[in-house]
Amino acid sequence: MFTTLVAVLVALALGHVAPAAAVALRRFGLFRRWLQWLDAHATEGGVWRGRYGAIVALLPFVLALVLLQWLLHDRLFGLPSLLLGVLVLVMCWGPRDLDRDVEAVIDADDAHTRHAAIAQLQAAGGSLQEDVPSLVEATVVNALRRWFAVLFWFLLLGPVGPLLYRLLALIAVGPMRSLASAESVAGARVALSWLEWPVAQLMSLSMALVGNFDTAFKAWRSAHGHQWTLSTVFLGAVARASVSAELREDAHDYSDAGMVPVWRRLPELRDAMSLVWRMLLLWMAVLALLVIAGWVT
């Protein structure tokens, strides 16, 4: 999909060239004010405070975007639809640039700076521990929530897909969960799990293709990735196993060449980010091939 290719490039470029502008664009202030209004006016036994409260919060924004998509469809040779797709994907990407957060953790020179950088890296989820395997897992889980889930649902549903996912994530695991009741947050997390499970499966397959397939497959099965459950725990297990296998292979290559490897700081985290980039490039390459073949437009 040409729109997707353009939008992803714009989103990545904005995060690198103007990170402050990107974060400001992705604050969803209107949605926050809507949640505050609901919290102030909803009755104690109302739908908003129940398990399906997230539906009440999302519905006006999703319906408005569906209507806008319909109104812009096939207008001016598709240019308005293209611009809408780019805008929505850029807004729902992130909100922070993942590789910048990873580099901040690697470059942290003192405990306070390191702790703050890790908190930024783990902002979208993952293990809250600060050991290296947990940081590897957090990198991949954040790649799921910042990049791949947004991209996947954009491909399936158009602009409404990433908006639905991002608003749901803000309530389920994001900073706006404090504005919703415990039951609403629990319901939103179940719905989010449904949206993330197929993406986590595709990411596991992608890691196997760009890394060590046998190692990734064994880790996926050991973490019960082949079972029909809503858990995405297997994604972290595949990431940790893939990173460990790649570092072992690198050390073996250096040994065979009679060289002493000079590891930079936190090589596991660098390798995890490298895996994420390779997965993204694989997804974009597949999209480009589909566009060239004329299978998608």
N, C-alpha and C positions, 0 to 999 in steps of 0.2 A: 504494500500500500504506500503510494507515493506520499500521501499526507503524513503517514506515520514516520517515514524516513526523515522528512523535513522537520517535523515537530520534535523528534528525539534529538536531532542535531542542534536545533534552536535551544532546547531545554538544557542540553549539556554545555553549550557555549555560554548561555546566560549564567549558569552556575559557576563557570570559571572566570568569565570576563567581569560580571557584575554580581557577585554573590549576595551583597546586601540588597540589591534590587530584587533578586530572585526570592530571597526570604520574605521581603516586604510584600511581594506579589502573592505569596502563598500563605498568608496569615488567615484568610477566610474570616475577616472581621464581621461581615454581614451574617455569616452562619453563627458566629459566636453570640452576636446580639440577639439572633433569633432563639438560640438555646436559653439565653438569659431571660428573654421574655416568656418563653414557655415555662421555665422554672418558677418565675414569679407569679404567673397567672393560672397554672394548671392546678386542678383540685387534687387532693391527696390520693383519691382512689381512681384518678383519671388514667387514660391510656398512656400519657406521656411518662408517668411514673411506673408503668408496668413493663412487662417483658418486651412488648412491641413498641415501646416509646420511640426507638430510633426511626421507625417507619414514619411516625408523625413528624419528626424533625427533618427527614430527608425528602419527603414527598413533594413539598412546594418547589424545592430547587431542582429536583429531577424532572418534574413535570414541566417546569418553565424551560429547561434546556431541551427536552423532547419537542416542545412546541417550537422553539427557536430553530432546532434542526430541521423540522418539517417546513417551516416558513422559508428557510434559506436553500432548501433542496432544489438543485438544478437552476439556480439563479445565477446570471452573469457567468456562464460557463463553469460553474462550480467554485469560483473564486471565494465567495463569502463562506461557503462550507469549509473550504481549505483553511481559511483564516480562523474560523471558529474552532476547528480541530486543533490547529497549532496552539491557539490561545489556551484552550482547556487543558491540553496535555502539558503545556509549560506550567500552568498553575498547579496541576495535580502532581507534577514531578517533585521529588524531594520530600520535605521542603528544603533540606540542606544538601549540599553537594557531598556525596559519599566519599569520594577519594580525597577530598580536602579534610574531612573528619578523620579518615584513616591516617593521613600524613601528620595531622596534629597529634595523634596519639604516639606515633613513631618518633616525632621530633621533640616531644615533651622532655624537658631537662630536669624537672623537679616533681615531687610527689603531688603538690597542689595543682600544677598545670596538667599533669598526667591525669589526675582524677577528673578534672573539669573536661578534658578532651574525651575521656572514656564515656562520661555522661552524655556528651553530645553525640558520640558514635552510637550509643545504645538508646538514643531518644525514641526510635521507632520500634524498639523491642529487642528480644534476644536475652541471653543470660546477663544478669546484673553483676556477675563476678568479674574480677579484673585479671584473672589468670589468662595465659595465652590461648588455650583452647576455647575459653568463653569469648575472647575477643574475636577469634576466627568465626565462631558461630554468630556473634552479633553482626559481623561484617556481612555475612551472607543473608541473615534474616532482614537486615536493613536494606540490602539490595533487593530483596523480595518486595518489601513495603514501599521503598522509595522509587524503584525503577520498574521491576519486572511485572508486578501485579497491575500497575497503572498501564503499562504497555500492552499486556495481555487483554485486559478488558476494553482498551481502546480498539484493539483489532476486532474484537467480537461485537461490540455494541456501538462503536463510534464515540463521539465526545461524551455521551451520557455515561459510558462505562467507567472511565477514570474518575468522573465526578462522583458517581455512586460509591465507588471504592474508597476514594479519599475522605468523603464526608463520614462514611461508616467507620473508617479507621480512626478518624479524629475523636469519635465518640467511644469506640471500643478500646483503643490503646493509646490514643493521642492525648494532648494537653486539655482537650475539652471534655474528657470523661468526668471531670470534677463537677461539671454543670448538669449532669444527668444522674438519675437515681441508680442505685446498685442493680436493680432488676433490669433497667434499660441498658446499662453497660453490659450485663451478662448476656442479654439477648443480642446486642450488637456484636459481641465477641463470637457468638455461635454463627451469626450470619457472615462475619468476617472470615471465619474458618472455612465456610463453604466457598467463599470467593478465593481464598488463598491456597486451598488444597491442590487444585489442578495446576496452579502456577508453580508450587513447590515441586510437584512431580516433574514438570517440564524442566525446571532448573536442575533437578537431580540428574535427569537424562543429559542435559547440556554439560554438566560437570563431568559426567562419564565420557562424553564425546571429546571434550577439550582437554581432559586429563587422563588418568589411569582408569580405564573402563572396568577392569576386574575389581580393583579396590573399591571404586564407587558403588558397584553393584552389590558387593558383599556387605558394605556398610548400610546400604539402602535396605537390604533384606533383614539384616540384623536389627535394624531400628524399626522393623515392621512397616516399611514403606509400601509393601505389597498388599497390605490389608486395607479394607474400606473403612477407615476411621477419619475423623476430622482433624486429627493431630498432624502437625507439620514438623514434629521433632526429628524425623528422619533427615530433613534438610541439613540441620546442624551436624548430624552424625556423618553424612556424606561429605560435607565441607571439611570437617576435621580430618577424616581419613584421607581425602584427596590431597590436602595440604601436606600431611605427614608423608604420604607416598612420594610426592613431588620433591620434597626436601631430601628424602633418602636417595632418590634417583640423582639429584644434583650432586650430592656428596659422593655417590658412587662414580659419577662421570669425572669429577675432579680427581678422585683417587686413581682411576684408570689412566688419566692423563699425566699422573705424577705431579699434580698441582695441589697446593694447599688452599682450600676454599676460604675466602675472606668474607665472612657474613657481616652484613650491615645490621643495624639494630632491628629487632623484631622481624626476622625473615619470614616467620609464619604469617604475620599480618600482611606483609608485602605480597606473599604468595596468594593469600586469600583474595586480596584486591585484584591481583593479576587474573585469578580465576574468574572473578566477577566481570572484568573487562572482556575476557575471552568469551564468556557466555553471551554478553551483550553483542559483541561482534558477530557471534554465530547467529543469533536471532536476527540481526540486521542483514546479514548476508543471505539468510533464507528469505527474508522479506524482499530483498533486492532481486533475487532470482525469481521469485513469484511475480514481481512486477514486470520483469523482463520477459518472462514466459507468457504474460498476459492473463494469468490465472486470477489475479486480483487487480483492482484499479485504485 
